[in-house]
Amino acid sequence: MDPVIQNLESTTIGGTRLNRKKIALIQDIVKIFPALSRRELAHTICEHLNWFTPNGDNKIQSCLNVLEELEKLGIITLPALVESQ
């Protein structure tokens, strides 16, 4: 496991309580799928971690918040934001 993940003081990321195994899984997904957009990564991660709203939709915004926090912590590198035209 990545030493940065092992040395985290808290595993509450972006308001979501995670364990280190889930953080490592997110890190792996981001590495495996470098061509996906942030939104596509969020959908993929939600499906792998079973993050769903009560009505069954993926928790995309919560996942995006987690991804941004993980990037700030140096655990992942997200694809660049694509500006809408």
C-alpha positions as CSV (number, residue, x, y, z in Angstrom):
1,M,0.0,0.0,0.0
2,D,1.1,3.5,-0.8
3,P,3.0,5.0,2.3
4,V,1.0,8.3,1.8
5,I,-2.2,6.3,2.3
6,Q,-0.8,4.4,5.3
7,N,0.3,7.6,7.0
8,L,-3.0,9.5,6.7
9,E,-4.1,11.0,10.0
10,S,-7.7,10.7,9.0
11,T,-9.5,8.6,6.4
12,T,-12.5,10.9,6.2
13,I,-12.0,12.4,2.8
14,G,-14.3,15.0,1.3
15,G,-16.8,14.4,4.0
16,T,-16.9,10.6,3.3
17,R,-15.6,8.1,5.8
18,L,-13.3,5.6,4.0
19,N,-10.9,2.9,5.0
20,R,-7.4,2.7,3.6
21,K,-8.3,-0.3,1.3
22,K,-11.0,1.8,-0.4
23,I,-8.6,4.7,-0.8
24,A,-6.0,2.3,-2.4
25,L,-8.7,1.0,-4.7
26,I,-9.6,4.5,-5.8
27,Q,-5.9,5.1,-6.4
28,D,-5.7,2.0,-8.5
29,I,-8.8,2.8,-10.6
30,V,-7.4,6.3,-11.4
31,K,-4.1,4.7,-12.5
32,I,-5.8,2.0,-14.5
33,F,-8.1,4.3,-16.4
34,P,-6.0,7.5,-17.2
35,A,-8.1,8.4,-20.3
36,L,-11.4,8.7,-18.4
37,S,-12.8,12.1,-17.5
38,R,-13.3,13.0,-13.9
39,R,-17.0,12.3,-14.2
40,E,-16.4,8.9,-15.9
41,L,-13.9,8.0,-13.1
42,A,-16.6,9.0,-10.5
43,H,-19.1,6.7,-12.1
44,T,-16.6,3.8,-12.3
45,I,-15.6,4.3,-8.6
46,C,-19.2,4.5,-7.5
47,E,-20.0,1.3,-9.2
48,H,-16.9,-0.5,-7.7
49,L,-17.6,0.8,-4.1
50,N,-21.4,0.6,-4.3
51,W,-21.9,4.3,-3.6
52,F,-25.5,4.9,-4.5
53,T,-28.2,7.4,-3.5
54,P,-31.4,6.0,-2.0
55,N,-33.0,6.1,-5.4
56,G,-30.2,4.0,-6.9
57,D,-28.2,6.7,-8.7
58,N,-24.4,6.9,-8.4
59,K,-23.2,9.4,-5.8
60,I,-21.2,11.4,-8.4
61,Q,-20.8,14.7,-6.6
62,S,-19.7,13.0,-3.4
63,C,-17.2,10.9,-5.3
64,L,-15.9,14.0,-7.2
65,N,-15.4,15.7,-3.8
66,V,-13.4,12.7,-2.6
67,L,-11.3,12.6,-5.8
68,E,-10.4,16.3,-5.5
69,E,-9.4,15.9,-1.8
70,L,-7.3,12.8,-2.7
71,E,-5.6,14.9,-5.4
72,K,-4.8,17.7,-2.8
73,L,-3.3,15.0,-0.5
74,G,-1.0,13.8,-3.3
75,I,-2.6,10.4,-3.5
76,I,-3.9,10.6,-7.1
77,T,-3.5,12.8,-10.1
78,L,-6.8,13.7,-11.8
79,P,-7.2,14.4,-15.5
80,A,-7.4,18.1,-16.4
81,L,-10.7,19.8,-16.2
82,V,-12.3,20.2,-19.6
83,E,-14.0,23.6,-20.0
84,S,-17.5,23.7,-21.5
85,Q,-18.0,25.7,-24.6
